[in-house]
């Protein structure tokens, strides 16, 4: 029988230990040939049994998982103000930490000292930064208000940048709420080991090499929390202070639909959906992933045209809209008629009635109020 590499006085019953300990320190992986402790071996059967044993969640694991999530929610309430929380659900297996050192070659990320699966805040930031940069490029049906300046202000500069700048956003670690009583074991079977190891030229008759690894099953709930230091975004009435939540929601939607979180996202792992978006009317259609929005009328707004940046914003009191750019901006400015030339010359046009689309705390210019259909 395979045993763990632990002192004899600990015994071999680790059913009450956390999954992280059963996957690591207490992994029952080692066979003793003829009872000789000097010649420990790892058999293929031992690998499978060890993983199945490690993926079980006992009552204590599930209670701790729930308690830690509740504690995070309580801390979020105490933090107050500048927070954004997104409730998501995995629609594909989720895995992370495969590169961690482990006797089975594929590791897994458990949060110490609790020994529960988690998604690190640094990983969340990386995915959302990539989503924001893709949206800012304008190649995904509109930038949703993102541009290079917003990416820099919210996420900070890259490590190799000449001038380093801290971003305004902080991303909390997430402990997924795993459905059922176990993690799952997935298998990948590469067929080209003969070529990758330099033994033969590539061909299609290579023997498969099954490699197992742990995953969090679909249906797991992820509670994302993002904190913003709005002091780093400028004055309280600045555009980013008013719009950062809307921008980040758009980045989350893009990441859920196209990028995924964790490892092996290129083959479909880590895909998620926004639970709140799925519960809105129209869920299940192509528009279900879009943010819910309301329409407001600004009766005496000021239009601000920035020729250098090629963008148009609207301002009412201390609220500034997200920028309108490209063809959408040209179409809207054409609808101004004679006022189009005045706006382009002076850079400002006052007392304009606008129909605005509100998404969270973000406002987008929709149309002239007197030209909009009810």
LOBATOR-33445 format. One record per atom (N, C-alpha, C): x negated, z, y negated. Coordinates in pm, whole numbers, padded with zeros to 5 digits, always signed. Example, Ala and Ser with C-alpha at 12.3 -4.5 7.8 and 13.67 -1.06 7.14 Angstrom:
2
-01319+00780+00569/-01230+00780+00450/-01320+00780+00330/-01285+00708+00225/-01367+00714+00106/-01290+00787-00003/
REM end
This chain:
374
-00084+00000+00119/+00000+00000+00000/-00088+00000-00124/-00050-00081-00223/-00125-00088-00348/-00102+00038-00430/-00206+00084-00497/-00199+00205-00578/-00255+00176-00717/-00233+00269-00810/-00292+00257-00943/-00431+00318-00942/-00512+00277-01038/-00649+00328-01048/-00648+00455-01133/-00589+00562-01078/-00575+00689-01150/-00628+00803-01063/-00661+00916-01123/-00708+01031-01044/-00603+01075-00942/-00648+01123-00829/-00559+01159-00719/-00461+01269-00758/-00501+01360-00848/-00413+01472-00880/-00288+01428-00958/-00289+01304-01012/-00170+01254-01082/-00063+01204-00986/-00100+01181-00861/-00006+01123-00766/+00016+00976-00793/+00122+00920-00732/+00151+00778-00749/+00298+00754-00787/+00369+00858-00825/+00508+00843-00867/+00515+00844-01020/+00529+00724-01078/+00532+00711-01223/+00664+00652-01272/+00771+00680-01200/+00902+00624-01234/+00953+00672-01369/+00909+00789-01415/+00955+00840-01544/+00862+00801-01658/+00753+00732-01628/+00661+00687-01733/+00721+00567-01806/+00669+00538-01922/+00719+00426-02002/+00676+00293-01941/+00745+00183-01974/+00702+00051-01924/+00558+00018-01963/+00518+00061-02083/+00381+00033-02126/+00278+00099-02038/+00304+00223-01997/+00211+00292-01907/+00215+00231-01767/+00334+00197-01719/+00344+00138-01584/+00283-00001-01578/+00281-00070-01693/+00219-00203-01697/+00068-00193-01717/+00022-00081-01772/-00120-00066-01802/-00190+00035-01715/-00198+00156-01763/-00278+00259-01697/-00230+00290-01555/-00097+00287-01531/-00044+00327-01402/-00002+00207-01316/-00057+00091-01341/-00018-00030-01268/-00060-00019-01121/+00034-00020-01026/-00001-00009-00883/-00045-00145-00827/-00171-00177-00850/-00219-00313-00826/-00327-00320-00719/-00390-00208-00688/-00514-00214-00612/-00492-00178-00465/-00535-00267-00377/-00530-00245-00232/-00664-00189-00184/-00658-00098-00087/-00780-00039-00032/-00802-00093+00109/-00892-00188+00129/-00917-00243+00263/-00976-00137+00355/-00903-00111+00462/-00949-00013+00563/-00973+00124+00502/-00898+00156+00397/-00909+00287+00334/-01037+00310+00258/-01114+00204+00234/-01243+00218+00166/-01221+00209+00014/-01235+00319-00056/-01211+00323-00199/-01315+00245-00278/-01423+00208-00214/-01527+00134-00287/-01498-00014-00295/-01403-00063-00218/-01377-00207-00216/-01235-00242-00253/-01192-00208-00374/-01056-00234-00416/-01035-00383-00445/-00923-00436-00395/-00889-00576-00410/-00752-00590-00474/-00727-00707-00533/-00595-00739-00588/-00537-00853-00505/-00430-00826-00431/-00367-00930-00350/-00252-00994-00428/-00216-01119-00395/-00103-01184-00464/+00027-01104-00452/+00051-01046-00334/+00173-00966-00317/+00173-00845-00409/+00057-00784-00425/+00047-00667-00512/+00080-00701-00656/+00040-00820-00701/+00069-00862-00839/+00219-00866-00863/+00292-00930-00773/+00436-00942-00789/+00506-00808-00789/+00471-00723-00694/+00535-00592-00685/+00501-00506-00807/+00376-00516-00856/+00336-00436-00970/+00414-00475-01095/+00435-00605-01115/+00511-00650-01232/+00656-00607-01224/+00716-00623-01107/+00855-00581-01090/+00871-00432-01115/+00773-00355-01074/+00778-00211-01097/+00763-00178-01246/+00677-00254-01315/+00650-00226-01456/+00767-00264-01546/+00848-00360-01506/+00952-00411-01596/+01079-00325-01595/+01086-00224-01511/+01206-00140-01506/+01216-00050-01629/+01339-00031-01679/+01365+00060-01790/+01449+00176-01738/+01397+00297-01750/+01473+00414-01704/+01563+00466-01817/+01639+00569-01789/+01731+00624-01889/+01657+00674-02013/+01541+00734-01991/+01462+00782-02104/+01414+00669-02194/+01375+00555-02133/+01332+00439-02211/+01444+00388-02301/+01565+00375-02245/+01677+00321-02321/+01718+00418-02433/+01715+00548-02404/+01749+00646-02507/+01646+00643-02621/+01518+00632-02586/+01414+00628-02688/+01423+00501-02770/+01454+00390-02705/+01470+00262-02774/+01578+00272-02882/+01690+00332-02844/+01801+00349-02937/+01765+00445-03050/+01699+00557-03016/+01665+00657-03116/+01566+00603-03219/+01468+00524-03174/+01369+00469-03267/+01433+00369-03363/+01528+00290-03313/+01598+00196-03400/+01684+00271-03502/+01750+00377-03460/+01829+00458-03553/+01740+00522-03658/+01621+00566-03617/+01528+00625-03714/+01485+00521-03817/+01459+00400-03772/+01420+00293-03864/+01533+00265-03965/+01658+00267-03916/+01772+00245-04006/+01782+00357-04108/+01760+00481-04066/+01765+00594-04158/+01655+00584-04263/+01535+00543-04222/+01425+00527-04316/+01455+00416-04417/+01522+00310-04369/+01559+00201-04458/+01657+00249-04565/+01751+00334-04526/+01846+00388-04624/+01776+00477-04726/+01678+00554-04681/+01604+00639-04773/+01518+00556-04869/+01466+00442-04818/+01383+00356-04903/+01465+00299-05017/+01595+00273-04991/+01685+00226-05096/+01654+00085-05141/+01718+00047-05251/+01704-00076-05326/+01652-00202-05262/+01524-00230-05284/+01469-00362-05258/+01441-00385-05111/+01547-00399-05031/+01536-00425-04888/+01622-00544-04850/+01582-00609-04742/+01665-00711-04678/+01665-00681-04529/+01783-00672-04469/+01794-00647-04326/+01871-00760-04260/+01817-00810-04150/+01877-00921-04075/+01895-00875-03930/+02017-00889-03879/+02045-00857-03740/+02044-00987-03659/+01957-00995-03559/+01941-01118-03482/+01953-01088-03332/+01978-01193-03257/+01988-01182-03111/+01906-01293-03047/+01828-01257-02946/+01747-01356-02875/+01836-01446-02791/+01819-01576-02804/+01894-01673-02723/+01804-01739-02619/+01680-01691-02611/+01582-01736-02511/+01493-01617-02480/+01419-01621-02370/+01326-01511-02343/+01225-01494-02456/+01188-01372-02482/+01092-01341-02588/+00970-01274-02525/+00852-01319-02565/+00729-01257-02514/+00626-01254-02624/+00539-01156-02619/+00433-01145-02719/+00318-01064-02661/+00199-01084-02715/+00082-01011-02667/+00023-01066-02539/+00049-01192-02505/-00003-01248-02380/-00155-01252-02379/-00216-01254-02495/-00362-01258-02501/-00429-01124-02486/-00351-01017-02479/-00411-00884-02459/-00479-00876-02323/-00592-00808-02318/-00665-00795-02192/-00581-00720-02088/-00580-00775-01964/-00501-00715-01857/-00549-00768-01723/-00543-00687-01617/-00588-00734-01486/-00512-00856-01434/-00387-00876-01480/-00309-00991-01435/-00329-01114-01523/-00424-01108-01615/-00464-01219-01703/-00372-01236-01823/-00243-01201-01811/-00151-01212-01923/-00104-01072-01961/-00134-01032-02082/-00094-00900-02128/+00047-00901-02185/+00080-00795-02256/+00211-00784-02321/+00197-00677-02428/+00272-00693-02539/+00260-00599-02651/+00360-00485-02638/+00309-00366-02608/+00390-00245-02608/+00344-00157-02725/+00441-00092-02789/+00410-00008-02904/+00368+00131-02857/+00245+00169-02889/+00196+00303-02857/+00241+00401-02966/+00275+00525-02932/+00265+00586-02799/+00392+00576-02716/+00488+00496-02759/+00619+00494-02693/+00623+00406-02569/+00533+00308-02561/+00530+00221-02443/+00648+00129-02432/+00707+00088-02546/+00822-00001-02547/+00785-00136-02609/+00850-00245-02568/+00820-00376-02627/+00847-00375-02777/+00767-00450-02852/+00791-00458-02996/+00737-00590-03051/+00789-00625-03166/+00740-00741-03241/+00675-00688-03367/+00545-00712-03382/+00469-00656-03493/+00512-00719-03625/+00513-00637-03731/+00549-00687-03862/+00457-00798-03909/+00329-00791-03872/+00235-00897-03911/+00274-01031-03851/+00326-01028-03725/+00371-01152-03663/+00496-01208-03730/+00586-01119-03771/+00706-01163-03843/+00667-01229-03974/+00573-01167-04046/+00528-01224-04173/+00469-01363-04153/+00389-01380-04048/+00328-01510-04023/+00430-01619-03998/+00533-01588-03919/+00637-01686-03889/+00715-01722-04015/+00754-01621-04093/+00835-01647-04211/+00754-01717-04320/+00624-01688-04327/+00541-01761-04422/+00536-01909-04385/+00520-01936-04254/+00520-02076-04208/+00653-02143-04238/+00765-02070-04217/+00897-02126-04247/+00911-02155-04395/+00866-02063-04481/+00876-02082-04626/+00792-02202-04671/+00674-02218-04615/+00587-02330-04653/+00649-02463-04610/+00712-02465-04492/+00777-02588-04449/+00894-02623-04541/+00971-02522-04580/+01083-02547-04672/+01033-02592-04808/+00924-02533-04854/+00869-02568-04986/+00822-02713-04990/+00787-02769-04875/+00744-02909-04871/+00859-03006-04891/+00983-02956-04880/+01099-03038-04907/+01132-03141-04802/+01085-03121-04680/+01108-03221-04575/+01214-03177-04474/+01291-03072-04510/+01391-03019-04416/+01529-03016-04481/+01562-03122-04553/+01693-03130-04615/+01707-03040-04736/+01600-03022-04812/+01603-02937-04930/+01520-02812-04910/+01458-02766-05017/+01368-02652-05007/+01435-02518-05012/+01568-02514-05030/+01641-02387-05037/+01585-02296-05146/+01526-02357-05250/+01471-02278-05360/+01324-02243-05347/+01263-02273-05231/+01123-02238-05210/+01030-02338-05280/+00922-02288-05336/+00813-02370-05385/+00682-02294-05363/+00570-02357-05394/+00440-02294-05368/+00423-02163-05444/+00477-02156-05566/+00463-02034-05645/+00540-01919-05582/+00658-01948-05528/+00737-01842-05462/+00668-01793-05336/+00609-01884-05258/+00536-01845-05137/+00420-01753-05173/+00346-01788-05277/+00231-01707-05318/+00275-01569-05366/+00382-01564-05446/+00427-01437-05502/+00481-01343-05395/+00555-01397-05298/+00620-01312-05198/+00529-01279-05080/+00444-01374-05039/+00362-01352-04920/+00214-01325-04951/+00172-01355-05073/+00033-01335-05108/-00052-01456-05073/-00179-01448-05107/-00270-01559-05082/-00321-01557-04939/-00370-01672-04894/-00434-01679-04763/-00569-01608-04767/-00618-01569-04649/-00742-01491-04642/-00861-01568-04699/-00858-01702-04686/-00973-01781-04731/-00962-01824-04877/-00858-01781-04948/-00840-01819-05088/-00950-01757-05174/-00989-01830-05279/-01094-01780-05369/-01046-01659-05447/-00921-01661-05489/-00863-01548-05563/-00756-01483-05477/-00781-01362-05429/-00688-01293-05340/-00576-01229-05420/-00455-01239-05365/-00338-01181-05431/-00248-01118-05326/-00204-00998-05352/-00113-00930-05261/+00029-00982-05279/+00097-01003-05168/+00236-01045-05174/+00329-00927-05197/+00450-00956-05242/+00546-00849-05274/+00620-00798-05152/+00615-00871-05040/+00695-00835-04923/+00615-00755-04820/+00683-00658-04759/+00627-00582-04646/+00724-00594-04530/+00672-00620-04410/+00756-00647-04294/+00741-00533-04193/+00852-00475-04153/+00851-00363-04059/+00844-00415-03916/+00779-00335-03829/+00782-00366-03686/+00926-00360-03635/+00954-00438-03531/+01087-00441-03472/+01079-00404-03324/+01162-00307-03282/+01174-00274-03140/+01303-00337-03087/+01295-00440-03004/+01418-00503-02954/+01499-00409-02867/+01632-00419-02880/+01723-00343-02794/+01751-00429-02671/+01687-00394-02561/+01690-00477-02440/+01819-00453-02364/+01894-00559-02332/+02015-00541-02251/+01980-00513-02106/+02065-00438-02037/+02038-00410-01896/+01934-00303-01877/+01874-00300-01759/+01781-00192-01724/+01642-00242-01687/+01605-00360-01736/+01471-00409-01704/+01430-00524-01795/+01301-00541-01807/+01243-00662-01863/+01246-00770-01756/+01213-00893-01792/+01214-01002-01695/+01073-01050-01667/+01056-01109-01551/+00929-01169-01513/+00947-01321-01511/+00865-01391-01588/+00868-01537-01593/+00743-01592-01523/+00752-01718-01482/+00642-01782-01411/+00610-01916-01476/+00483-01940-01503/+00438-02075-01541/+00343-02125-01433/+00350-02254-01404/+00272-02309-01292/+00189-02429-01337/+00074-02404-01400/-00014-02517-01436/-00065-02589-01312/-00073-02724-01321/-00114-02806-01207/-00251-02871-01226/-00317-02843-01338/-00440-02916-01367/-00564-02826-01366/-00562-02718-01290/-00677-02628-01289/-00803-02698-01238/-00788-02793-01147/-00904-02866-01095/-00976-02942-01207/-00898-02992-01303/-00957-03066-01415/-01009-02971-01523/-00929-02868-01556/-00967-02776-01663/-01092-02697-01627/-01116-02675-01497/-01235-02604-01455/-01354-02696-01431/-01336-02824-01462/-01446-02919-01453/-01484-02962-01314/-01391-02949-01217/-01424-02984-01080/-01391-03129-01046/-01279-03180-01100/-01233-03316-01068/-01176-03381-01192/-01157-03513-01183/-01087-03583-01290/-00938-03552-01280/-00862-03564-01388/-00720-03528-01385/-00638-03620-01295/-00544-03562-01220/-00450-03639-01139/-00325-03555-01118/-00221-03612-01062/-00091-03546-01051/-00069-03475-00918/-00169-03468-00834/-00151-03405-00703/-00221-03270-00693/-00250-03209-00807/-00315-03079-00806/-00222-02970-00755/-00278-02868-00699/-00199-02757-00647/-00154-02668-00762/-00026-02628-00762/+00022-02540-00868/-00041-02402-00858/-00060-02340-00971/-00119-02207-00977/-00020-02114-01048/+00069-02047-00973/+00170-01964-01039/+00107-01848-01117/+00148-01836-01244/+00101-01727-01329/+00223-01654-01383/+00232-01526-01357/+00348-01447-01398/+00319-01371-01527/+00424-01346-01604/+00411-01269-01727/+00544-01205-01762/+00540-01099-01841/+00659-01024-01878/+00729-01087-01999/+00863-01076-02004/+00940-01120-02119/+01055-01022-02144/+01101-01022-02269/+01226-00955-02304/+01338-01056-02281/+01445-01022-02207/+01546-01121-02171/+01631-01165-02289/+01695-01282-02277/+01792-01324-02380/+01903-01220-02395/+01958-01212-02515/+02061-01113-02543/+02006-00988-02609/+01874-00973-02616/+01814-00857-02682/+01843-00864-02832/+01867-00750-02893/+01898-00742-03036/+01771-00705-03114/+01750-00775-03225/+01635-00752-03312/+01686-00718-03453/+01648-00603-03506/+01687-00561-03640/+01566-00577-03733/+01564-00685-03811/+01453-00713-03902/+01475-00640-04035/+01371-00575-04084/+01375-00510-04214/+01256-00556-04297/+01285-00604-04419/+01181-00650-04511/+01195-00572-04641/+01086-00518-04688/+01084-00439-04811/+01009-00518-04917/+01061-00513-05039/+01001-00591-05148/+00961-00499-05262/+00837-00511-05308/+00790-00442-05428/+00817-00535-05546/+00934-00520-05606/+00978-00613-05710/+00891-00606-05834/+00811-00501-05849/+00721-00493-05965/+00618-00604-05963/+00586-00654-05843/+00486-00761-05832/+00545-00898-05861/+00676-00906-05884/+00742-01034-05909/+00764-01061-06057/+00729-00967-06142/+00746-00987-06285/+00854-00898-06343/+00902-00930-06462/+01007-00849-06528/+01134-00843-06444/+01218-00738-06465/+01341-00724-06387/+01435-00843-06396/+01429-00918-06506/+01520-01033-06522/+01456-01164-06479/+01342-01158-06411/+01276-01282-06368/+01353-01347-06253/+01329-01475-06235/+01404-01552-06135/+01380-01501-05993/+01255-01465-05962/+01224-01423-05825/+01287-01288-05791/+01296-01198-05889/+01361-01070-05864/+01507-01091-05825/+01570-01190-05887/+01710-01217-05858/+01730-01296-05729/+01629-01373-05689/+01653-01470-05580/+01574-01445-05453/+01487-01340-05446/+01399-01329-05329/+01477-01308-05200/+01590-01235-05204/+01668-01214-05083/+01725-01346-05030/+01777-01426-05119/+01831-01555-05077/+01724-01646-05020/+01606-01645-05084/+01495-01725-05033/+01456-01681-04892/+01448-01549-04873/+01403-01498-04744/+01507-01523-04635/+01636-01516-04670/+01740-01549-04573/+01728-01694-04528/+01699-01782-04622/+01679-01923-04586/+01559-01940-04494/+01452-01864-04519/+01333-01871-04433/+01365-01816-04293/+01442-01709-04285/+01483-01656-04155/+01565-01761-04079/+01662-01824-04146/+01744-01926-04080/+01658-02039-04024/+01560-02083-04104/+01472-02191-04060/+01387-02146-03941/+01338-02023-03946/+01257-01971-03835/+01340-01956-03708/+01464-01908-03721/+01551-01893-03604/+01577-02029-03538/+01601-02130-03620/+01643-02259-03566/+01527-02345-03519/+01408-02335-03585/+01302-02430-03557/+01171-02369-03508/+01140-02244-03540/+01008-02190-03510/+01006-02090-03397/+01090-01987-03402/+01087-01883-03300/+00984-01776-03332/+00993-01663-03261/+00904-01549-03284/+00830-01516-03154/+00709-01462-03169/+00631-01424-03053/+00546-01538-03000/+00520-01534-02868/+00432-01633-02804/+00514-01742-02735/+00446-01853-02704/+00503-01965-02628/+00627-02023-02696/+00629-02022-02829/+00744-02077-02900/+00752-02229-02888/+00640-02294-02861/+00641-02441-02850/+00723-02489-02730/+00744-02402-02631/+00824-02440-02514/+00957-02364-02510/+00999-02313-02627/+01133-02257-02637/+01146-02107-02635/+01038-02035-02609/+01047-01889-02609/+01062-01838-02753/+01126-01722-02767/+01136-01658-02898/+01243-01712-02990/+01330-01801-02940/+01440-01852-03023/+01545-01744-03043/+01600-01737-03165/+01698-01634-03198/+01810-01693-03282/+01914-01611-03301/+02023-01649-03391/+02059-01530-03477/+02107-01560-03597/+02153-01457-03689/+02291-01411-03643/+02302-01284-03603/+02429-01233-03550/+02537-01240-03656/+02503-01207-03782/+02602-01210-03889/+02652-01353-03912/+02561-01451-03908/+02601-01590-03928/+02690-01637-03814/+02661-01592-03690/+02739-01635-03574/+02881-01582-03579/+02903-01469-03651/+03036-01409-03657/+03121-01463-03770/+03062-01548-03855/+03139-01603-03966/+03228-01717-03919/+03334-01751-03995/+03418-01865-03959/+03335-01992-03950/+03364-02072-03848/+03290-02196-03829/+03170-02181-03740/+03147-02060-03686/+03032-02040-03597/+03043-02130-03476/+02927-02183-03436/+02925-02275-03323/+02916-02419-03368/+02946-02446-03495/+02933-02580-03548/+02794-02596-03606/+02764-02718-03653/+02632-02744-03708/+02608-02663-03835/+02715-02621-03903/+02698-02546-04027/+02694-02396-04005/+02701-02352-03879/+02712-02208-03853/+02587-02133-03893/+02471-02201-03899/+02349-02131-03933/+02328-02119-04083/+02413-02182-04162/+02398-02172-04306/+02452-02038-04355/+02399-01993-04468/+02441-01865-04522/+02579-01876-04584/+02659-01769-04567/+02789-01766-04631/+02769-01765-04782/+02854-01835-04855/+02837-01844-04999/+02970-01832-05070/+02966-01790-05197/+03082-01780-05283/+03057-01866-05406/+03165-01907-05471/+03155-01991-05590/+03194-01909-05712/+03113-01918-05818/+03141-01852-05944/+03133-01952-06058/+03202-01922-06166/+03196-02006-06285/+03121-01932-06395/+03018-01996-06448/+02944-01943-06563/+02991-02020-06686/+03066-01954-06775/+03131-02025-06886/+03037-02054-07002/+02936-01974-07023/+02846-01995-07137/+02702-01983-07092/+02664-02063-06997/+02530-02058-06941/+02433-02139-07025/+02305-02113-07003/+02198-02189-07067/+02120-02263-06960/+02106-02395-06979/+02025-02476-06887/+01883-02482-06940/+01785-02459-06852/+01644-02459-06888/+01573-02565-06804/+01515-02667-06873/+01448-02777-06805/+01297-02763-06823/+01226-02755-06710/+01080-02746-06711/+01025-02882-06669/+00983-02960-06767/+00936-03096-06738/+00810-03094-06652/+00718-03000-06683/+00593-02995-06609/+00612-02970-06461/+00703-02880-06427/+00728-02847-06286/+00839-02933-06226/+00909-03009-06310/+01014-03096-06258/+01129-03019-06196/+01177-02916-06270/+01285-02836-06216/+01381-02791-06325/+01503-02761-06284/+01608-02719-06376/+01666-02587-06326/+01682-02492-06418/+01744-02364-06386/+01858-02337-06483/+01947-02247-06441/+02054-02199-06528/+02037-02051-06549/+02072-02003-06670/+02056-01861-06702/+02182-01809-06768/+02227-01693-06724/+02342-01626-06785/+02310-01477-06793/+02294-01427-06917/+02251-01288-06931/+02111-01272-06875/+02095-01177-06783/+01966-01155-06720/+01952-01221-06585/+02049-01304-06545/+02048-01368-06414/+02000-01513-06429/+01903-01550-06345/+01849-01686-06347/+01871-01749-06211/+01914-01874-06210/+01944-01943-06084/+01817-01988-06014/+01832-02029-05889/+01724-02095-05817/+01701-02233-05878/+01582-02289-05867/+01555-02417-05932/+01624-02533-05862/+01667-02629-05943/+01722-02755-05893/+01614-02860-05912/+01584-02937-05807/+01472-03031-05812/+01511-03166-05754/+01420-03263-05770/+01432-03392-05704/+01558-03468-05739/+01613-03537-05639/+01731-03620-05661/+01852-03539-05703/+01863-03416-05650/+01976-03331-05687/+01972-03299-05835/+01853-03274-05890/+01840-03246-06033/+01873-03370-06115/+01824-03486-06073/+01851-03609-06147/+02001-03640-06150/+02068-03621-06036/+02212-03648-06030/+02288-03555-06124/+02251-03428-06123/+02321-03331-06209/+02297-03362-06357/+02172-03390-06394/+02141-03415-06535/+02209-03542-06584/+02225-03639-06496/+02298-03761-06534/+02443-03729-06567/+02500-03630-06495/+02639-03592-06519/+02659-03526-06655/+02549-03487-06723/+02560-03427-06855/+02590-03529-06964/+02576-03657-06934/+02602-03761-07033/+02501-03757-07147/+02552-03750-07272/+02464-03750-07389/+02377-03625-07396/+02424-03516-07336/+02346-03392-07339/+02220-03400-07253/+02213-03500-07165/+02095-03516-07079/+01971-03538-07164/+01978-03628-07262/+01863-03656-07347/+01826-03535-07431/+01926-03461-07482/+01899-03343-07563/+01828-03236-07480/+01871-03219-07354/+01809-03121-07266/+01665-03159-07235/+01641-03286-07210/+01505-03331-07177/+01411-03315-07297/+01465-03334-07420/+01382-03327-07539/+01350-03183-07577/+01453-03097-07579/+01435-02960-07624/+01400-02864-07512/+01431-02902-07387/+01403-02815-07274/+01507-02707-07254/+01613-02710-07334/+01715-02606-07326/+01849-02659-07376/+01955-02618-07310/+02090-02659-07350/+02182-02539-07332/+02242-02491-07443/+02322-02369-07440/+02470-02397-07427/+02545-02291-07392/+02692-02293-07385/+02744-02403-07293/+02690-02404-07171/+02732-02501-07070/+02817-02428-06966/+02931-02485-06930/+03016-02428-06825/+02973-02484-06691/+02931-02395-06600/+02875-02438-06472/+02951-02376-06355/+02959-02452-06250/+03008-02399-06123/+02886-02363-06040/+02873-02234-06003/+02755-02183-05934/+02790-02142-05792/+02698-02164-05701/+02714-02123-05561/+02629-01998-05539/+02691-01888-05500/+02621-01762-05481/+02599-01735-05333/+02474-01714-05294/+02438-01679-05157/+02355-01552-05161/+02415-01440-05120/+02346-01313-05135/+02326-01284-05283/+02200-01268-05325/+02168-01248-05467/+02118-01374-05533/+02126-01487-05465/+02075-01612-05520/+02190-01698-05572/+02170-01757-05690/+02267-01850-05748/+02206-01990-05750/+02285-02089-05710/+02243-02230-05714/+02341-02309-05799/+02288-02401-05877/+02371-02487-05961/+02445-02586-05871/+02577-02587-05883/+02659-02677-05799/+02706-02798-05878/+02767-02776-05994/+02820-02885-06075/+02862-02831-06210/+02897-02922-06301/+02961-02881-06426/+03100-02829-06393/+03139-02718-06456/+03266-02657-06423/+03384-02747-06452/+03378-02822-06564/+03491-02907-06598/+03495-03035-06514/+03385-03063-06439/+03381-03183-06356/+03403-03150-06209/+03405-03020-06178/+03415-02981-06038/+03558-02981-05993/+03580-03021-05872/+03715-03015-05814/+03744-02876-05767/+03870-02827-05776/+03900-02690-05734/+03884-02674-05586/
REM end
